[in-house]
Amino acid sequence: MQGETFSNSRVRDLSKEKRLTQVIYALQAASFLVGITYIFAAVINYVKWPDVAGTWLETHFRWQIRTFWYSILWGIVGGLTLFLFIGYVILAANTIWVVYRIAIGWIALSEDRPVS
């Protein structure tokens, strides 16, 4: 049952929440051009998390939040080590990792499956 989950023998339509999850992936992707959208995506994740709690979409929210925080961490580490030149490698790897996480998450979402 596409976009639905069972809870106490009820069927719940998750199409609205799925669209929101798509928007969050789009905001994360757009952050490569307009950085502030990355923060907007994280804020939406935290604010709307209760709406997806207990559904397969919760895995996507967790995935998106972890992507945000780990990329921030590695961005700081990379920025602080730029003078050692290893920072360039860290920042490049971080960028590739974020693109990978957005792509894998968005693909799983388009196939109506949880991400892990």
ROLUM-319325 format. One line per 10 residues: number of its first residue (from 1); their letters; for each residue x, y, z of N, C-alpha, C, O. Coordinates in Angstrom, 1 decimal. Example, Ala and Ser with C-alpha at 12.3 -4.5 7.8 and 13.67 -1.06 7.14 Angstrom:
REM residues 2
1	as	13.2,-5.7,7.8,12.3,-4.5,7.8,13.2,-3.3,7.8,14.2,-3.3,8.5 | 12.8,-2.2,7.1,13.7,-1.1,7.1,12.9,0.0,7.9,13.4,1.1,8.0
END
This chain:
REM residues 116
1	mqgetfsnsr	0.8,-1.2,0.0,0.0,0.0,0.0,0.9,1.2,0.0,1.5,1.6,1.0 | 1.0,1.8,-1.1,1.8,2.9,-1.3,1.5,4.1,-0.5,0.3,4.6,-0.4 | 2.5,4.7,0.2,2.3,5.9,1.0,1.4,5.7,2.3,0.9,6.6,2.8 | 1.3,4.4,2.7,0.4,4.2,3.9,1.2,3.4,4.9,2.2,2.7,4.6 | 0.7,3.4,6.1,1.2,2.6,7.2,0.0,2.1,8.0,-1.0,2.7,8.1 | 0.2,1.0,8.7,-0.9,0.5,9.6,-0.6,0.8,11.0,0.5,0.7,11.5 | -1.6,1.3,11.7,-1.5,1.7,13.1,-2.8,1.4,13.7,-3.8,2.1,13.3 | -2.9,0.5,14.6,-4.2,0.1,15.2,-5.2,-0.2,14.2,-6.4,0.2,14.3 | -4.8,-1.0,13.2,-5.8,-1.5,12.1,-6.3,-0.3,11.3,-7.4,-0.5,10.6 | -5.7,0.9,11.3,-6.2,2.0,10.5,-5.2,2.2,9.4,-4.0,1.9,9.5
11	vrdlskekrl	-5.6,2.7,8.3,-4.8,3.0,7.2,-4.6,4.5,7.2,-5.5,5.3,7.3 | -3.3,4.9,7.2,-3.0,6.4,7.2,-2.4,6.8,5.9,-1.4,6.2,5.5 | -2.9,7.8,5.3,-2.4,8.4,4.1,-1.1,9.2,4.4,-1.3,10.2,5.2 | 0.0,8.9,3.9,1.2,9.7,4.1,1.7,10.5,2.9,2.8,10.9,2.9 | 0.8,10.7,2.0,1.3,11.4,0.8,1.7,12.8,1.1,2.7,13.3,0.5 | 1.1,13.5,2.0,1.5,14.9,2.4,2.9,14.9,3.0,3.7,15.7,2.7 | 3.1,13.9,3.9,4.4,13.8,4.6,5.5,13.4,3.6,6.6,13.8,3.8 | 5.1,12.5,2.7,6.1,12.1,1.7,6.5,13.3,0.8,7.7,13.5,0.5 | 5.6,14.1,0.4,5.9,15.4,-0.3,6.8,16.3,0.5,7.8,16.8,-0.1 | 6.6,16.4,1.8,7.4,17.2,2.6,8.8,16.6,2.7,9.8,17.4,2.6
21	tqviyalqaa	8.9,15.3,2.7,10.3,14.7,2.8,11.0,14.9,1.5,12.2,15.1,1.5 | 10.3,14.9,0.3,10.9,15.3,-1.0,11.4,16.7,-1.0,12.5,17.0,-1.5 | 10.6,17.6,-0.4,11.0,19.0,-0.3,12.3,19.1,0.5,13.2,19.9,0.2 | 12.4,18.4,1.6,13.6,18.5,2.4,14.8,18.0,1.7,15.9,18.6,1.8 | 14.7,16.9,0.9,15.8,16.4,0.1,16.1,17.5,-0.9,17.3,17.7,-1.2 | 15.1,18.2,-1.5,15.4,19.2,-2.5,16.1,20.4,-1.8,17.0,21.0,-2.4 | 15.7,20.8,-0.6,16.4,21.8,0.1,17.8,21.5,0.4,18.7,22.3,0.3 | 18.1,20.2,0.8,19.4,19.8,1.0,20.3,19.9,-0.3,21.4,20.4,-0.3 | 19.7,19.4,-1.4,20.4,19.5,-2.6,20.6,21.0,-3.1,21.7,21.3,-3.6 | 19.6,21.8,-2.9,19.8,23.2,-3.3,20.8,23.9,-2.4,21.3,25.0,-2.8
31	sflvgityif	21.2,23.4,-1.3,22.2,24.0,-0.5,23.6,24.2,-1.1,24.4,24.9,-0.7 | 23.8,23.4,-2.2,25.0,23.5,-2.9,25.1,24.8,-3.7,26.2,25.3,-4.0 | 23.9,25.4,-3.9,23.9,26.7,-4.6,23.5,27.8,-3.7,24.0,28.9,-3.8 | 22.6,27.5,-2.7,22.1,28.5,-1.7,22.3,27.8,-0.4,21.3,27.2,0.1 | 23.4,28.0,0.3,23.7,27.3,1.5,22.6,27.4,2.7,22.5,26.4,3.4 | 21.9,28.4,2.8,20.9,28.6,3.9,19.8,27.5,3.8,19.2,27.2,4.8 | 19.6,27.0,2.6,18.5,26.0,2.5,18.8,24.7,3.3,17.9,24.0,3.7 | 20.1,24.5,3.6,20.5,23.3,4.4,20.0,23.5,5.8,19.5,22.5,6.4 | 20.0,24.7,6.3,19.6,24.9,7.7,18.0,24.9,7.7,17.4,24.3,8.6 | 17.4,25.4,6.7,15.9,25.3,6.6,15.5,23.9,6.6,14.5,23.5,7.3
41	aavinyvkwp	16.2,23.1,5.9,15.8,21.6,5.8,15.9,21.0,7.2,15.0,20.2,7.6 | 17.0,21.3,7.9,17.1,20.7,9.3,16.0,21.2,10.2,15.5,20.4,11.0 | 15.7,22.5,10.1,14.6,23.0,11.0,13.3,22.3,10.7,12.6,21.9,11.6 | 13.0,22.2,9.4,11.8,21.5,9.0,11.8,20.1,9.6,10.7,19.6,10.1 | 12.9,19.4,9.5,13.0,18.0,10.0,12.6,18.0,11.5,11.8,17.1,11.9 | 13.2,18.8,12.2,12.9,18.8,13.7,11.5,19.2,14.0,10.8,18.6,14.9 | 10.9,20.2,13.3,9.6,20.7,13.6,8.5,19.6,13.2,7.6,19.4,13.9 | 8.8,19.0,12.0,7.7,18.1,11.5,8.0,16.6,11.9,7.2,15.7,11.5 | 9.0,16.3,12.6,9.3,14.9,13.0,8.1,14.2,13.7,7.8,13.1,13.3 | 7.4,14.9,14.6,6.2,14.2,15.2,5.2,13.7,14.2,4.5,12.8,14.4
51	dvagtwleth	5.1,14.4,13.0,4.1,14.0,12.0,4.4,12.7,11.3,3.6,12.0,10.8 | 5.7,12.3,11.4,6.1,11.1,10.7,6.5,10.0,11.7,6.9,8.9,11.3 | 6.5,10.3,13.0,6.9,9.3,14.0,6.1,8.1,13.9,4.9,8.1,13.8 | 6.8,6.9,13.9,6.2,5.6,13.9,5.9,5.2,12.4,5.3,4.1,12.3 | 6.3,5.9,11.4,6.1,5.5,10.0,7.4,5.3,9.4,8.5,5.6,9.9 | 7.3,4.7,8.2,8.6,4.5,7.4,9.3,5.8,7.0,10.5,5.8,6.8 | 8.6,6.9,7.0,9.2,8.2,6.7,10.1,8.7,7.8,10.9,9.5,7.6 | 9.9,8.2,9.0,10.7,8.6,10.1,12.2,8.2,9.8,13.1,8.9,10.3 | 12.4,7.1,9.1,13.8,6.7,8.8,14.4,7.8,7.9,15.6,8.0,8.0 | 13.6,8.4,7.0,14.2,9.4,6.2,14.5,10.7,6.9,15.5,11.3,6.7
61	frwqirtfwy	13.7,11.0,7.9,13.9,12.2,8.7,15.2,12.0,9.5,16.1,12.9,9.6 | 15.4,10.8,10.1,16.6,10.5,10.8,17.8,10.6,9.9,18.8,11.1,10.3 | 17.7,10.0,8.7,18.8,10.0,7.7,19.1,11.5,7.4,20.3,11.8,7.3 | 18.1,12.3,7.1,18.4,13.7,6.8,19.0,14.5,7.9,19.9,15.3,7.7 | 18.6,14.3,9.1,19.2,15.0,10.3,20.6,14.5,10.5,21.5,15.3,10.8 | 20.8,13.2,10.4,22.2,12.7,10.6,23.1,13.3,9.5,24.3,13.6,9.7 | 22.6,13.3,8.2,23.4,13.9,7.1,23.8,15.3,7.5,24.9,15.7,7.3 | 22.8,16.1,8.0,23.1,17.5,8.3,24.2,17.6,9.4,25.2,18.3,9.1 | 24.0,17.0,10.5,24.9,17.1,11.6,26.3,16.6,11.3,27.3,17.2,11.7 | 26.4,15.4,10.7,27.7,14.9,10.4,28.5,15.7,9.3,29.7,15.9,9.4
71	silwgivggl	27.7,16.3,8.4,28.3,17.1,7.4,28.8,18.4,8.0,29.9,19.0,7.6 | 28.1,19.0,8.9,28.5,20.2,9.6,29.8,19.9,10.4,30.8,20.6,10.4 | 29.8,18.7,11.1,31.0,18.3,11.9,32.2,18.2,11.0,33.3,18.8,11.3 | 32.1,17.5,9.9,33.2,17.3,9.0,33.6,18.6,8.2,34.7,18.8,7.8 | 32.6,19.4,8.0,32.9,20.7,7.4,33.7,21.6,8.3,34.6,22.3,7.8 | 33.4,21.5,9.6,34.2,22.3,10.6,35.6,21.7,10.6,36.6,22.5,10.6 | 35.7,20.4,10.7,37.1,19.8,10.8,37.9,20.1,9.5,39.0,20.4,9.6 | 37.2,20.0,8.4,37.9,20.3,7.1,38.3,21.7,7.1,39.4,22.0,6.6 | 37.4,22.6,7.5,37.8,24.1,7.5,39.0,24.4,8.4,39.8,25.2,8.1 | 39.0,23.7,9.6,40.1,24.0,10.6,41.4,23.4,10.1,42.5,23.8,10.6
81	tlflfigyvi	41.4,22.4,9.2,42.6,21.8,8.8,43.0,22.2,7.4,43.9,21.5,6.8 | 42.4,23.2,6.8,42.7,23.6,5.5,44.2,24.0,5.3,44.8,23.7,4.3 | 44.7,24.6,6.4,46.1,25.1,6.3,47.1,23.9,6.2,48.2,24.0,5.8 | 46.6,22.7,6.7,47.4,21.5,6.6,47.2,20.7,5.2,47.8,19.7,5.0 | 46.4,21.3,4.4,46.0,20.7,3.1,45.1,19.4,3.2,44.5,19.1,2.2 | 45.1,18.8,4.3,44.3,17.6,4.5,42.8,18.1,4.6,41.9,17.3,4.3 | 42.6,19.3,4.9,41.3,19.9,5.0,40.6,19.9,3.6,39.4,19.7,3.6 | 41.3,20.0,2.6,40.8,20.0,1.2,40.2,18.6,0.9,39.2,18.4,0.3 | 41.0,17.6,1.4,40.5,16.2,1.2,39.3,15.9,2.0,38.3,15.3,1.5 | 39.3,16.4,3.2,38.1,16.2,4.1,36.9,16.9,3.6,35.8,16.3,3.5
91	laantiwvvy	37.1,18.1,3.1,35.9,18.8,2.5,35.4,18.2,1.2,34.2,18.1,1.0 | 36.3,17.7,0.4,35.9,17.0,-0.8,35.1,15.7,-0.5,34.1,15.4,-1.1 | 35.7,14.9,0.4,35.0,13.7,0.9,33.7,14.0,1.5,32.7,13.3,1.3 | 33.6,15.0,2.3,32.3,15.4,2.9,31.3,15.8,1.8,30.1,15.4,1.9 | 31.7,16.5,0.8,30.8,16.9,-0.3,30.3,15.7,-1.0,29.1,15.5,-1.2 | 31.1,14.7,-1.3,30.8,13.5,-2.0,29.8,12.7,-1.1,28.8,12.2,-1.6 | 30.1,12.6,0.2,29.3,11.9,1.1,27.9,12.5,1.2,26.9,11.8,1.2 | 27.8,13.8,1.2,26.5,14.5,1.3,25.7,14.2,0.0,24.5,13.9,0.1 | 26.3,14.3,-1.1,25.6,14.0,-2.4,25.1,12.6,-2.4,24.0,12.3,-2.8 | 25.9,11.7,-1.9,25.6,10.2,-1.8,24.3,10.1,-0.9,23.4,9.4,-1.3
101	riaigwials	24.4,10.7,0.2,23.3,10.5,1.2,22.0,11.1,0.6,20.9,10.5,0.8 | 22.0,12.3,0.0,20.8,12.8,-0.6,20.3,11.9,-1.7,19.1,11.6,-1.8 | 21.2,11.4,-2.6,20.8,10.5,-3.7,20.2,9.2,-3.2,19.1,8.8,-3.6 | 20.8,8.6,-2.2,20.3,7.3,-1.7,19.0,7.5,-1.0,18.1,6.7,-1.2 | 18.9,8.5,-0.2,17.6,8.8,0.5,16.5,9.1,-0.5,15.4,8.6,-0.3 | 16.8,10.0,-1.4,15.7,10.4,-2.4,15.3,9.2,-3.2,14.1,9.0,-3.5 | 16.2,8.3,-3.6,15.8,7.1,-4.4,15.0,6.2,-3.6,13.9,5.7,-4.0 | 15.4,6.0,-2.3,14.5,5.1,-1.4,13.1,5.7,-1.3,12.2,5.0,-1.3 | 13.1,7.0,-1.1,11.8,7.7,-0.9,10.9,7.5,-2.2,9.7,7.2,-2.1 | 11.5,7.6,-3.3,10.8,7.5,-4.6,10.2,6.1,-4.8,9.3,5.8,-5.5
111	edrpvs	10.9,5.1,-4.1,10.5,3.7,-4.2,9.6,3.3,-3.0,9.3,2.2,-2.8 | 9.2,4.3,-2.2,8.3,4.1,-1.1,8.9,3.1,-0.1,8.2,2.2,0.4 | 10.1,3.2,0.2,10.7,2.3,1.2,11.6,3.1,2.2,12.1,4.2,1.9 | 11.7,2.6,3.4,12.6,3.2,4.4,14.0,3.3,3.9,14.5,2.5,3.1 | 14.8,4.2,4.5,16.2,4.3,4.2,17.0,3.8,5.4,16.5,4.0,6.6 | 18.1,3.1,5.2,18.9,2.6,6.4,20.3,2.9,6.2,21.1,2.6,7.1
END
